[in-house]
Amino acid sequence: MAPTTTDTSVLGGKPSAILHRTPWRLPIAKHAEGIYIDLEDGRRVIDAVGGAAVACIGNGHPKVQQAIKDQVDKVSYVYNMQLSNQPAEALAQNLIASSQGAFELAGFVSGGTEAMESVIKLAIQYYADLGQPKRVNFIGRRLSFHGNSLATLSLSYHPARRALVTEHLDTTHFHHVSPAYAKRFQKPDETEEQYVERLRQELEDKFIALGPDTVIGFVAETVVGATTGVLPAPKGYFKAMKSIMSGMGRMGTLHAWESFGDGVKPDIQAVAKGLGGGYASIGAVLLSKKVADAIRDGSGFWKHGHTYQGQPIATATALAVQKVIEEENLLENIRTQGAYLESLLEKGLRGPNAIAAPYTFDIRGGGGFWGIEFDFTQAPSLDFKGTPFGLRVQARALELGLIIMGMTGGANVEGSQGDHILLAPAYNVRKEEVEKIAGIFVQSVEDVLREVIP
Ligand SMILES: *Cc1c(COP(=O)(O)O)cnc(C)c1O
């Protein structure tokens, strides 16, 4: 289509010059407010998953907009090896103060992968500072995701994301144990306690096989996100495993370990997505007293530097996002709305006469993070025509005006089976919006099922 004077599209029919990460052409967003996004083609869609569980207070919050404008007028950039800055210091204070005593120091980076990469290096530095250089091994879990760099992919075990670079991963220093996934891997004759004990024993055996004095740490997501579809661990798991984990309000408490980690506080924690709420590219590493003391008494500084570490506009923005969450009591709101969403999903997918009921394997999550897992092993006659169910539902939902995230490969450790969909609405989502999200979601699932049921 030729550009006209009224054409507001940026490409005017030209192909995109971005190297995109999808094989299909993406619609272009033009304006967004709250959970509503206006596209160039004139459609308005609802974002039910905050992008990738990122936009935790939606778009266009006036207080965050103002904070960004104010900071641009004050200081836009100083280099973190020469000068610190006010918003970075204030954000670190805020993160420490809201951690229930779990953390004493924060280090800033630009996103989740950088945060996890820094966690790996910080843990190495911790043992170097303690005078234990023989410690070189990390233990992660299968069906996990910790980032897209080579080290974080080595630590992760997400077969599809690792596929391209398998030859380049570090298999000497990164090792893996089983996921904590009761609904798939707890044996029929096992109680939950026995399952947790089996996982604990496996970790202990791994420590012993590697040599306990060579292990740096065990790394786990408190609640696994997109990889398996919002998967909390069975009760007592983190008490048994004691670990390094994730958060920032998504599970209805500021840190996921408060609600889903047996209250076990991690030694080191990486946070990103919800920290900047999508308004800024920012991640952080949080250090417990134990780790902070060792670094303070050892090197005395962080042996890790990035150009944009503690960038003033990013930190001012994240601070504004965190203040909005607190001042508007959004954790309570998302606990309430999340529970309501769960009840609507239960009714729509598993209630009497629900078309999806035979295929709905699990509805799980908490706060503003929900995973819906489907299973079609009992229905081999369904023909998905080569496109995984989750992607088909995602596409149908977009046609109906709803953004969701459909994934595959979470049901076995090879990553070759499984269909799950993620919902992660903004923490300030309203009741009637939850109803719309659930309604369109259930309809999308049903529409796709009607297409594939012979
Ligand atoms: C999103 C995510 C990452 C990667 O963060 P990016 O900001 O995409 O680099 C790593 N680990 C977990 C658990 C995540 O959810």
The ligand as a Tripos MOL2 file, in Angstrom:
@<TRIPOS>MOLECULE
LIG
   15    15     1     0     0
SMALL
NO_CHARGES

@<TRIPOS>ATOM
      1 C1         13.0670  -13.0980   31.4460 C.3       1 LIG1
      2 C2         13.9590  -14.0060   32.1900 C.ar      1 LIG1
      3 C3         15.3340  -14.0150   31.9440 C.ar      1 LIG1
      4 C4         15.9830  -13.1600   30.8760 C.3       1 LIG1
      5 O1         15.8030  -11.8050   31.0700 O.3       1 LIG1
      6 P1         15.9760  -10.8140   29.8530 P.3       1 LIG1
      7 O2         15.6270   -9.4890   30.4470 O.co2     1 LIG1
      8 O3         15.0380  -11.2800   28.7880 O.co2     1 LIG1
      9 O4         17.3910  -10.8870   29.4190 O.co2     1 LIG1
     10 C5         16.1070  -14.8720   32.6870 C.ar      1 LIG1
     11 N1         15.5860  -15.6660   33.6340 N.ar      1 LIG1
     12 C6         14.2680  -15.6680   33.9050 C.ar      1 LIG1
     13 C7         13.7440  -16.5580   34.9760 C.3       1 LIG1
     14 C8         13.4160  -14.8470   33.1980 C.ar      1 LIG1
     15 O5         12.1050  -14.8700   33.4580 O.3       1 LIG1
@<TRIPOS>BOND
     1     1     2 1
     2     2     3 ar
     3     2    14 ar
     4     3     4 1
     5     3    10 ar
     6     4     5 1
     7     5     6 1
     8     6     7 2
     9     6     8 1
    10     6     9 1
    11    10    11 ar
    12    11    12 ar
    13    12    13 1
    14    12    14 ar
    15    14    15 1
@<TRIPOS>SUBSTRUCTURE
     1 LIG1         1 GROUP 0 **** ****
